[in-house]
Amino acid sequence: MKFSFLSENTGIILFEQKIECANFQRVNQCTQAIEIHLSEFIVDLVPAYASIHIVFNLVKVSAETFEILLNQVIENLSIDVVEVTGQKTVTIPVYYGSEVAPDIGLVAQFSNLTIDAVIALHTSIVYDVYAIGFAPGFAYLGNVDNRIAMPRKESPRQKVVKGSVGIADQQTAIYPSDSPGGWQIIGRTAISLIDYNDERLTKFETGGKVKFNAVTRQDFIDMGGEL
């Protein structure tokens, strides 16, 4: 990992540039260490797949001193990857029926599996929240089982319905609102993912965990889902 300045009071720590659980655990471990040791200087801290974006307060610390302190934190990190504790797991009920999952058959064909097997694999993993972006509440989750890691569409849809669950390569995500999108849509949740009255805005946070739970068509409707 390496720290570089982006401006007089912002910088970025770059890790190995690949999407994988072990690498992301290093990001989380480093993020927590910075929060513990340097919180008095931090204005904003944004972890992502393989980086941490940092904004610090120049009134409280000079750029030179901050870099020294940050490098000390980095150097004192354990070499071994440890599981970061205190992570919240959000369970999302998903209906995988064909009425709301236009691409689940394509994913099954691509994977040479049955639709039931695709559903079983998708719901078998507790996913890491790698990053939040693209749209408010849109959480990039990984890693999808390699057997169903289908590439995104060559031509995006003009509209993907709110609550749609998609796959794009080794990632999966939920569309929190109606929007264009090119992910392979394999299901839909009736749960609202954005609350503008909540300062957190969304149920997800980078470094958190997400688990999908398959529900029946009737369960989906009872939860307020629309076909």
C-alpha positions in Angstrom: 0.0 0.0 0.0 1.2 3.5 -0.8 0.0 7.0 0.2 0.1 9.9 -2.3 -1.2 13.5 -2.0 -4.0 14.6 -4.4 -4.0 18.2 -3.1 -2.8 20.1 -0.1 -5.3 18.4 2.3 -6.4 15.3 0.4 -4.6 12.0 -0.4 -5.2 8.4 -1.3 -3.8 5.1 -0.1 -3.6 2.6 -3.0 -3.7 -1.1 -2.4 -3.2 -3.9 -4.9 -5.6 -3.0 -7.7 -7.9 -6.1 -7.7 -11.3 -6.9 -6.4 -11.1 -9.7 -3.8 -12.1 -10.3 -0.2 -8.6 -10.5 1.3 -7.6 -7.2 -0.4 -10.7 -5.5 0.9 -10.1 -6.8 4.4 -6.7 -4.9 4.3 -8.6 -1.8 3.2 -11.0 -2.2 6.2 -8.3 -2.9 8.6 -6.3 0.2 7.6 -9.5 2.3 7.6 -10.2 1.3 11.2 -6.7 2.0 12.3 -6.8 5.5 10.8 -10.1 6.1 12.5 -8.6 5.0 15.9 -5.3 6.9 15.7 -5.9 9.9 13.5 -9.6 10.8 13.9 -8.9 14.2 15.4 -7.3 15.2 12.0 -9.8 13.5 9.7 -12.5 15.4 7.8 -13.5 12.6 5.5 -12.5 9.0 5.0 -13.8 7.0 2.0 -12.7 3.4 1.6 -13.4 1.6 -1.7 -12.4 -1.6 -3.4 -8.6 -1.1 -3.2 -8.1 2.4 -2.0 -8.8 4.9 0.8 -9.5 8.5 0.0 -8.6 10.8 2.9 -9.4 14.5 3.6 -7.6 16.0 6.6 -7.8 19.3 8.5 -4.9 21.6 7.7 -5.9 23.8 10.7 -5.0 21.0 13.0 -2.1 19.3 11.3 0.4 20.2 8.5 0.5 18.0 5.4 4.1 17.0 6.3 3.2 15.9 9.9 0.0 14.1 8.7 2.0 12.1 6.2 4.4 11.0 8.9 1.6 10.0 11.3 -0.3 8.2 8.6 2.8 6.2 7.5 3.4 5.2 11.1 -0.2 3.8 11.2 0.4 2.0 8.0 3.7 0.5 9.1 2.2 -0.7 12.4 -0.6 -2.6 10.7 -0.4 -6.4 11.0 1.0 -8.1 8.0 -1.6 -10.8 8.3 -5.1 -10.1 7.2 -7.6 -10.2 10.0 -11.4 -10.3 10.0 -12.6 -6.8 10.9 -15.1 -7.0 13.7 -18.3 -5.1 14.3 -19.6 -5.4 10.7 -23.3 -5.3 10.3 -25.0 -7.9 8.0 -28.1 -6.6 6.2 -30.4 -9.3 5.0 -32.3 -8.5 1.8 -35.4 -10.6 0.8 -35.4 -11.2 -3.0 -37.9 -12.7 -5.4 -36.2 -14.5 -8.2 -39.3 -15.2 -10.4 -39.2 -14.6 -14.1 -41.7 -11.7 -13.9 -39.0 -9.6 -12.2 -35.9 -11.4 -13.3 -35.6 -11.0 -17.1 -32.0 -12.2 -17.2 -32.0 -15.1 -14.8 -32.5 -17.6 -17.6 -29.5 -16.1 -19.5 -27.3 -16.4 -16.4 -28.3 -20.0 -16.0 -27.5 -20.7 -19.7 -24.2 -18.8 -19.4 -23.3 -20.8 -16.3 -24.6 -24.1 -17.6 -26.7 -24.4 -14.5 -30.4 -24.6 -13.6 -32.2 -21.5 -12.5 -32.6 -23.0 -9.0 -28.8 -23.5 -8.9 -28.2 -19.9 -9.8 -30.5 -18.8 -7.0 -28.8 -21.2 -4.5 -25.4 -19.8 -5.4 -26.4 -16.2 -5.3 -28.0 -16.6 -1.8 -25.2 -18.7 -0.4 -22.7 -15.9 0.1 -22.4 -13.1 2.6 -21.2 -10.3 0.4 -18.9 -7.4 1.3 -20.0 -3.9 0.6 -17.0 -2.7 -1.5 -18.2 0.8 -2.4 -21.3 2.9 -2.7 -21.7 5.1 -5.8 -23.2 5.4 -9.3 -26.5 6.5 -7.6 -27.5 7.2 -4.0 -27.7 3.9 -2.1 -26.2 1.8 -5.0 -23.8 -0.6 -3.2 -21.3 -2.7 -5.1 -21.2 -6.1 -3.5 -18.7 -9.0 -3.9 -17.6 -11.5 -4.7 -20.2 -13.5 -6.7 -19.5 -17.2 -7.1 -17.4 -17.6 -10.2 -19.9 -20.0 -11.7 -22.5 -17.2 -12.1 -20.1 -14.3 -12.7 -21.7 -13.2 -16.0 -20.4 -10.0 -17.7 -22.7 -7.0 -17.9 -24.8 -6.3 -21.0 -23.2 -4.8 -24.1 -26.1 -2.4 -24.4 -27.6 -1.1 -21.1 -31.3 -0.9 -20.6 -32.8 2.5 -20.6 -34.7 1.7 -17.4 -34.1 -0.8 -14.6 -36.8 -1.0 -12.1 -36.2 0.0 -8.5 -35.3 -2.9 -6.3 -33.8 -5.0 -9.2 -30.9 -7.3 -8.2 -28.2 -7.7 -10.8 -24.9 -9.4 -11.5 -22.0 -7.9 -13.4 -18.9 -10.1 -13.5 -17.9 -10.8 -9.9 -20.2 -8.1 -8.4 -23.8 -8.0 -7.5 -26.0 -5.0 -6.6 -29.5 -3.7 -6.0 -30.8 -0.7 -8.0 -32.2 1.6 -5.3 -34.3 3.6 -7.8 -35.4 3.4 -11.4 -32.4 4.1 -13.6 -30.5 3.0 -16.7 -28.3 0.0 -16.2 -26.5 -2.8 -17.9 -26.3 -5.5 -15.2 -27.9 -8.9 -15.6 -31.2 -8.7 -13.6 -31.9 -11.9 -11.7 -34.4 -10.8 -9.1 -36.1 -7.9 -7.2 -36.6 -6.9 -3.6 -39.6 -5.0 -2.2 -37.4 -3.4 0.5 -36.8 0.4 0.1 -33.1 1.0 0.1 -33.1 4.8 0.5 -34.5 6.9 3.3 -34.0 10.7 2.8 -35.0 11.3 6.4 -32.1 9.3 7.6 -28.7 11.0 7.7 -27.1 7.7 6.6 -29.5 7.7 3.5 -29.1 4.0 2.9 -29.1 0.7 4.7 -25.6 -0.1 3.5 -22.2 1.1 4.5 -18.8 0.4 3.0 -17.2 -2.5 4.9 -20.6 -3.9 5.9 -22.1 -7.2 4.9 -25.1 -8.2 2.8 -27.0 -11.5 2.6 -29.7 -12.3 0.1 -32.7 -14.5 1.1 -35.0 -16.0 -1.5 -38.7 -15.4 -1.0 -41.8 -16.6 -2.7 -43.9 -14.6 -5.1 -46.6 -14.1 -2.5 -44.1 -13.0 0.1 -42.8 -10.4 -2.3 -46.3 -9.1 -3.0 -47.1 -9.1 0.7 -44.0 -6.9 1.3 -45.3 -4.4 -1.2 -43.5 -5.6 -4.2 -44.9 -5.0 -7.7 -44.7 -7.4 -10.6 
